[in-house]
Amino acid sequence: MREITAEQITAVVERLCIDSNYYLPQDVLQALQEARARETTLLGRDILDDVLKNAELARTFDLPICQDTGLAVFFVEVGQEVHIVNGGLNEAIDEGVRCGYKNGYLRKSTVADPFLQRINIGDNTPAIIHLSIVPGDKIKLTIAPKGGGSENMSALAMLMPNAGICGMKSFVKQTVQQSGANACPPLIVGVGVGGTMEMAALIAKKALLRTIGQSHNNPQVAAVEQELLAEINDLGLGPQGLGGSITALAVHIETFPAHFASMPVAVNLQCHVARHKEALI
Amino acid sequence: MSIVLQAPLTDAAIHPLRAGDKVKINGVIYAARDAVHKKLAQLLQAGEQLPLKLAGQIVYYAGPCPAKPGRAVGSIGPTTSGRMDIYTPALLEQGLKGMIGKGQRSVEVIDSMKKNKAVYFAAIGGAGALLATSVSEATIIAFPELGAEALYRLMVQDFPAIVAIDSRGNDLYKNASLNYK
């Protein structure tokens, strides 16, 4: 057994909250630069120039890239040889979120109850934690702060089992079309197909963590990703939904075995401020 | 080239604006989002006085990050305007002349904009750090208990935006993908 203290986890989480909100990942920056080179409209290119300038400004002066610093979503892999001491895992993560959002001057966006008084909790807790137990003696923490604009435009459908590639693609495109400018395109489109309702949603979110440029390891799925990307860009929404050739930077599909009666499809839209960062303890 | 606008807005300044025009806004604007809109609607319904006079004003749908020491305001980009649609016609009736946000508006909002000669601007969503450089002062003037959702008065210089819907109802979002194709 390897001991890891709650304080260690809290310190790492604080850093992850701040760094993920200040520094856009390299793959996203590169995808935005490539998009700038390929965008066919003048307005679209101007918008992408500003988006790149914004990321640069945030990195240089240690500022939040976007004012919506999101709900703090964590994917946590705990090695089964790890013993967490001096406190609980969830509490340690929440304390890190509390410190990170305070000390990083990040916005606190959580309200205590969703449909009653909606009073701001004031420290951006609780974190949304997706936990898995894995072999080994380490803890891997991945943060993916998620803003409201793109999350609001995400959707799930329980399609007929034989809806096939065509049915899936059509639901994904319809979701992107309806999101218009609200999800802040250019987007990364995370698609989760299969499993149960909540599994489809979870793998759609996980799909957003994949490095841009990496395809699904099943060549048939990878081909659908490429087709969907081209078809989404043909919608013409463009940067900020104001028209153009680049509506999405990437489409990432994740799959899971499904019930023979079902084909759940979840579409998790991610704005161009595609933040995520991981750390290993 | 951008058209330079001074807030509060006059009908004469709004009239020539066309969907697609780039503008730079100077002067005082107000940041308000979901929670403030709900409160303003409740005050109007109760016949009570609002914490700001809306005539000629521009409302920016935004809730900033806290300001770092030495800075006027934290990152402050636009939020989704559509969520404010149900409250907007009542504010336009009170003389609100401009709105800054992102995304499409409802038919009811556009009809009210035409009737009341108002304009809707799009700012770049996700460019909060860049847009903050155009804000020199930010003061909470009402509902401080709402935190980042409070009602703010902002002093802006050369705040960049695009006319998304003009006072005639021309809608850049509606025409965007058509124009592209």
Interface residues (C-beta under 8 A of the other chain):
Chain A: T40 T41 L43 I47 D50 V51 K53 N54 L57 A58 F61 D62 L63 P64 I65 C66 Q67 D68 T69 Y105 L106 R107 K108 S109 R118 N120 G122 G148 G149 N152 G180 A181 N182 C184 L235 G236 L237 G238 Q240 G241 L242 G243 G244 S245 C271 H272 V273
Chain B: G20 A35 A62 G63 P64 C65 P66 A67 K68 G74 S75 I76 G77 T79 T80 G82 K102 G103 Q104 A122 I124 G125 G126 A127 G128 A129 L130 A132 T133 E145 L146 G147 A148 E149 P160 I162 A164 L172 Y173 N175 A176 S177 L178 N179 Y180 K181
